[in-house]
Amino acid sequence: MKKLHTATLSLAATLLLAACGSQEATSSETSKELVISTFALSEDVIDRDVFQPFEEAQATEITYEVGNSSERFTKLQNNPNSTIDVIELSQANAATGVAEGLFEPLDETKVPNLKLLVDGAKDAVDTSGAAYTINSIGIIYNEEAAGMKIDEWSDLWDPSLAGKISIPDVTTTFGPAMLYVASDYKEVDITSDNGEAAFQALEELKPNITKTYTKSSDLANLFQSGEIVAAVVGDFAYPIISEANPDVAYIVPASGTYANFNTLNVVATSENKEAAYDFINWKLSQELQTKTAESLNEAPTNTEVTLEDAVAENKTYGDVAKRAKAVDFTFVNEHLEQWLTKWNQTLNQ
C-alpha cells in the first residue's frame, strides 16, 4: 500500500478473505493494482484495518490519495485522464458524479454484499453508489468552557456563545445539513423557500461563529486553543476530537439529526474494474464493518452487523438512526452554486 507519490510497499499474498466475496482463492505471479481516493481521516487506521488486509488477501497493491470529499471530487471532475479506480465520497458529491456519468453503473452481481445493506443504503445505490457507512451531525462541546448545557440545535444561537462556535463550511459533507438545521430553526421547510430562511438564520448565528471549517480534524486544535467551545460536526470525527480534548461531549438533539451516506463508486475510466468491485465488496462486508465500527467510528450499513452498546455510542445507529432525517441531495445540488455565493456573502464578509 502506498500514498500517491510515496514509496511502494512490497506485497506477496494470495489468500482470499471470504468476506471479500464468494470467489475461489487463486494465486497470481503479478500483483494487481488499485488507486483509491479516500477521506483524510485516521490514515494509519485505514491502512491497518482496510487497505492492508485487502492487499494481502487479493495480492493487490493499493495507491491512495486523501482529502475532503469536495476537493477530491472536483479534482476528478476536472481530470479526464484520472487514474483513480475507486472513489469514496459524501452522498452529495456522489450523486453529482452519478448524474454526470463519471462512474461505472454498479454491477450488483460483482458486489454480492449489496444485498445485505439496510433499506436506505440500498435505495442510494442507483443515485449515489454503494453506501458503506451512515453518519449524521450532532453538537460537540465543552460544557464547562461554554458555561451552559447544550442539548438542542437552537442553543447554538444563544448570545452567550458569541465568537465561540464553529460550523461546517457549505462545501463539506455536512455543510448542506447545516443549512437544513438553520432552516428548521426558523421553522421553515428548506425546500419551500430554496433556503431563504436558512440564510436568515445563519445571519443571526454569525456573531457566535468564530470559524467555518473544511476539515473536521481541525476542530481538535480549535478546542485545545480555546478558540471554540462548541461545534457542529459529523459523528465520525468525535473520536479524534475527544482524544485530544477529553472534556468535550457529543450530543444528538432529541429533535433529530440529518444523515449522510458515504459511498463508493468505480470510476468510469478505471482500468482495474474487477479489483475495484472486489474492494467495494470488502468495504461492505460484515467482517470489515464490524471492525471499522470500533476503529473508525463508522456506523454499519450491512444488516448482519450487530454492535455492542459501547461501540454503538456516538454513531448513527439504533435510536439515533431512527431520528436521522434524509437530506434531499438532488435538491441540494440544484441550488448549491447559488448557496455557495450566498454563504460567502453571509459568513465570509
C-alpha positions in Angstrom: 0.0 0.0 0.0 1.3 3.5 -0.7 0.1 7.0 -0.8 0.3 8.8 -4.1 3.9 10.0 -4.8 5.3 8.0 -1.9 7.5 4.8 -1.8 5.9 1.5 -2.7 5.5 -1.3 -0.1 6.1 -4.8 -1.5 3.3 -7.3 -1.2 3.1 -11.0 -1.9 0.0 -12.7 -0.7 -2.6 -14.9 -2.2 -5.1 -15.8 0.5 -8.6 -14.6 -0.4 -10.7 -13.5 2.5 -14.2 -15.0 2.4 -15.7 -11.6 3.3 -14.3 -10.2 0.0 -16.8 -12.3 -1.9 -17.6 -15.8 -2.9 -14.8 -16.2 -5.5 -12.3 -19.1 -5.0 -8.8 -18.2 -3.9 -6.3 -18.1 -6.7 -2.6 -17.2 -6.8 -1.0 -14.8 -9.3 2.6 -14.0 -10.1 1.7 -10.4 -10.8 0.1 -8.2 -8.2 -3.0 -6.2 -9.3 -3.0 -2.5 -8.7 -5.7 -0.3 -7.4 -5.8 3.5 -6.9 -8.3 4.7 -4.3 -9.4 8.2 -3.4 -10.5 8.4 0.2 -11.1 10.7 3.2 -8.2 12.4 5.0 -9.1 10.9 8.4 -7.2 8.3 10.5 -5.0 7.2 7.6 -2.9 4.9 9.9 -6.1 3.1 11.0 -7.5 2.9 7.4 -4.1 1.4 6.3 -4.1 -1.2 9.1 -7.7 -2.3 9.1 -8.9 -1.7 5.5 -6.1 -1.5 3.0 -3.5 -4.0 4.3 -5.9 -6.9 4.8 -7.3 -6.4 1.3 -3.8 -6.1 -0.3 -2.8 -9.4 1.4 -6.0 -11.2 0.6 -6.2 -10.1 -3.1 -2.5 -9.8 -4.0 -3.3 -6.2 -4.9 -1.2 -3.1 -4.4 -3.1 -0.1 -3.3 -2.1 3.5 -4.0 -4.3 6.2 -2.5 -4.9 9.9 -2.3 -6.7 11.7 0.6 -8.7 14.9 1.0 -12.1 16.0 1.8 -15.0 14.8 -0.4 -15.5 18.1 -2.3 -11.9 18.7 -3.2 -11.3 15.2 -4.4 -14.5 15.1 -6.4 -13.7 18.4 -8.1 -10.2 17.1 -9.0 -11.8 14.0 -10.6 -14.3 16.2 -12.5 -11.5 18.3 -14.0 -9.2 15.4 -14.9 -10.4 13.2 -17.8 -7.1 11.3 -17.5 -7.5 10.4 -13.8 -6.1 7.1 -12.7 -8.5 6.8 -9.8 -10.2 3.4 -9.7 -12.4 3.7 -6.7 -13.6 6.9 -5.0 -15.1 7.4 -1.6 -17.4 10.4 -1.4 -20.1 12.0 0.6 -23.6 11.4 -0.8 -24.0 14.9 -2.3 -20.8 14.6 -4.4 -21.5 11.0 -5.3 -25.0 11.9 -6.6 -23.5 14.6 -8.8 -20.9 12.1 -10.2 -23.6 9.6 -11.0 -25.7 12.2 -12.7 -22.7 13.3 -14.8 -21.8 9.8 -15.8 -18.4 9.8 -14.1 -18.9 6.4 -12.5 -19.5 2.9 -13.7 -23.1 1.7 -13.1 -22.6 -0.8 -10.2 -22.9 -4.4 -11.4 -24.7 -6.0 -8.4 -23.6 -9.4 -9.5 -20.0 -8.4 -8.7 -20.8 -6.9 -5.3 -22.9 -9.6 -3.6 -22.8 -7.7 -0.3 -25.0 -5.0 -1.7 -27.9 -7.4 -1.0 -27.1 -7.1 2.7 -27.4 -3.3 3.0 -30.1 -1.6 5.1 -33.0 -0.2 3.1 -31.8 3.4 2.9 -28.4 2.3 1.7 -30.0 0.0 -0.9 -32.1 2.9 -2.1 -28.9 5.0 -2.6 -27.2 2.6 -4.9 -28.5 3.8 -8.2 -28.4 7.6 -7.4 -25.2 7.7 -5.2 -23.3 4.4 -5.2 -22.5 1.7 -2.6 -23.1 3.1 0.8 -20.6 1.7 3.2 -21.4 3.9 6.3 -24.0 6.2 7.5 -23.2 9.3 9.6 -25.0 12.3 10.9 -24.4 15.6 12.6 -24.5 16.5 16.2 -23.0 19.0 18.6 -19.7 18.6 20.3 -19.0 20.9 23.1 -17.2 21.6 26.4 -19.9 22.3 28.9 -17.6 24.0 31.5 -16.0 26.3 28.9 -19.4 27.1 27.3 -20.9 27.9 30.7 -24.1 26.3 29.7 -25.7 23.0 28.8 -26.3 22.5 25.1 -28.9 19.9 24.2 -30.7 21.4 21.2 -29.8 23.0 17.9 -31.4 26.3 19.0 -28.9 26.6 21.8 -26.2 27.4 19.3 -28.0 30.8 18.8 -27.6 31.7 22.4 -25.9 35.1 22.7 -23.6 33.8 25.5 -21.8 31.8 22.8 -20.7 34.8 20.9 -17.5 34.1 19.0 -17.2 30.6 20.4 -18.6 28.1 17.9 -17.6 26.6 14.6 -19.8 25.1 11.9 -19.0 23.1 8.7 -18.4 25.1 5.5 -21.2 24.6 3.0 -18.7 22.8 0.7 -18.2 20.0 3.2 -20.1 16.8 3.8 -22.4 18.3 6.3 -22.5 21.9 5.0 -25.9 21.3 3.4 -27.2 19.7 6.5 -26.2 22.8 8.5 -28.5 24.8 6.1 -31.3 22.3 6.9 -30.7 22.9 10.6 -30.7 26.6 10.2 -34.0 26.4 8.2 -35.5 24.3 11.0 -34.5 27.0 13.5 -36.8 29.4 11.5 -39.4 26.6 11.4 -39.4 26.6 7.6 -39.1 23.6 5.3 -36.0 24.4 3.3 -37.5 23.0 0.1 -40.3 25.5 0.3 -38.2 28.7 0.0 -35.0 27.4 -1.5 -33.0 28.2 1.6 -34.0 31.8 2.2 -35.0 31.3 5.8 -31.8 29.2 6.4 -29.6 32.1 5.4 -31.6 34.5 7.6 -30.9 32.1 10.5 -27.2 32.0 9.6 -27.1 35.8 9.6 -28.4 35.6 13.1 -25.9 32.9 14.1 -23.0 34.8 12.6 -22.0 36.6 15.8 -21.5 33.3 17.5 -19.3 31.8 14.7 -15.6 32.3 15.0 -14.7 29.9 12.2 -16.3 27.7 9.5 -14.2 24.6 8.9 -13.5 22.4 5.9 -11.7 19.6 7.8 -13.3 18.3 11.0 -9.9 17.1 12.2 -9.0 20.9 12.6 -11.6 21.2 15.4 -9.3 19.3 17.8 -6.8 22.2 17.7 -9.6 24.8 17.9 -10.9 23.3 21.1 -7.4 22.9 22.5 -6.5 26.5 21.9 -9.8 27.7 23.4 -10.9 29.3 20.2 -14.2 27.4 20.3 -16.3 25.8 23.0 -18.8 24.1 20.6 -19.1 22.9 17.0 -21.5 21.2 14.7 -19.8 18.1 13.4 -20.3 14.7 11.9 -20.3 11.8 14.4 -17.3 10.1 12.6 -15.0 12.9 13.9 -15.8 12.6 17.6 -13.0 10.1 18.5 -10.3 12.3 17.0 -11.5 15.5 18.7 -12.3 13.8 22.1 -8.9 12.1 22.2 -7.2 15.4 22.2 -9.9 17.1 24.3 -11.3 14.7 26.8 -13.6 17.3 28.3 -15.8 17.5 25.3 -19.1 15.7 24.9 -21.1 14.8 21.8 -24.9 15.1 21.7 -27.6 14.5 19.1 -30.6 16.7 19.8 -33.8 15.0 20.7 -35.4 16.9 17.8 -33.4 14.9 15.4 -30.4 15.0 13.1 -29.6 14.8 9.4 -27.9 11.8 7.8 -25.4 11.2 5.0 -24.2 8.0 3.4 -20.5 7.8 2.5 -20.4 5.9 -0.8 -18.0 4.0 -3.0 -18.0 4.2 -6.8 -16.0 2.7 -9.6 -14.7 5.5 -11.8 -15.8 5.0 -15.4 -12.3 5.4 -16.8 -10.8 2.8 -14.4 -8.7 0.1 -16.0 -8.9 -2.1 -12.9 -12.7 -2.6 -12.5 -12.6 -6.1 -11.3 -10.2 -5.2 -8.4 -12.4 -2.1 -7.8 -15.5 -4.3 -7.4 -13.7 -6.6 -5.0 -12.6 -3.7 -2.9 -16.2 -2.3 -2.7 -17.5 -5.8 -1.7 -14.8 -5.9 1.0 -15.9 -2.5 2.4 -19.5 -3.7 2.6 -18.6 -7.0 4.3 -19.8 -7.9 7.8 -16.2 -8.6 8.9 -14.8 -5.2 8.0 -17.8 -3.1 9.0 -17.8 -4.8 12.5 -14.1 -3.8 12.8 -14.3 -0.3 11.5 -17.4 0.5 13.6 -14.9 0.4 16.5 -11.7 1.6 15.0 -13.0 4.3 12.6 -16.3 5.1 14.3 -18.2 4.1 11.1 -21.8 3.1 11.6 -22.5 0.0 9.6 -24.8 -0.3 6.6 -24.6 -4.1 6.5 -27.7 -5.6 8.2 -25.7 -8.5 9.5 -23.5 -6.3 11.8 -24.6 -6.0 15.4 -22.8 -3.5 17.7 -22.4 -3.7 21.4 -23.6 -0.7 23.3 -20.2 0.7 24.0 -19.3 0.6 20.3 -22.6 1.9 19.1 -22.2 5.1 21.2 -21.9 8.3 19.2 -22.9 6.6 15.9 -25.8 6.8 13.6 -27.1 3.5 14.9 -30.1 2.4 16.8 -32.2 5.2 18.3 -30.0 7.9 16.6 -30.6 6.3 13.2 -34.3 6.3 13.8 -34.1 10.1 14.4 -32.0 10.8 11.4 -33.7 12.6 8.6 -32.7 12.5 4.9 -31.1 15.4 3.0 -32.5 15.7 -0.5 -29.3 15.8 -2.4 -30.9 16.3 -5.7 -32.5 19.5 -4.3 -29.2 20.5 -2.7 -27.2 20.0 -5.9 -29.7 22.1 -7.9 -29.1 25.0 -5.5 -25.5 24.6 -4.4 -23.9 27.1 -6.7 -26.4 29.8 -5.6 -25.9 28.8 -2.0 -22.1 29.0 -2.3 -22.4 32.6 -3.3 -24.9 33.4 -0.6 -22.8 31.6 2.0 -19.7 33.7 1.2 -21.8 36.9 1.3 -23.4 36.0 4.6 -20.5 34.5 6.6 -17.2 35.5 4.9 -17.7 39.2 4.5 
